[in-house]
Amino acid sequence: MFLFRSISLLYLVNFEVFVLIISKVVHYALQGLINNLITLGLGREAAFSAAVLGDNALMEKAWQDTGMMAEAVLHAHV
């Protein structure tokens, strides 16, 4: 019985680590896509995507790099 609990706990920990790694990989891949939107000058789309991703720094970078200073200033003071 103890061995079964140990194996199931080990499986659960490994699965949680796997999910964490996958979520980080997806997060970094989406950051790369958002940086591509910024490069194309699509500030609003990039800022919205960064907001959905939950990355405030990337959202402000999108606004600043595409000349949307009013939105960046409003966000900085809210």
Secondary structure, DSSP 4 states (H G I P E B T S, - for coil): -HHHHHHHHHHHHHHHHHHHHHHHHHHHHHHHHHHHHHHTT-HHHHHHHHHHHT-HHHHHHHHHHTT-HHHHHHHHH-
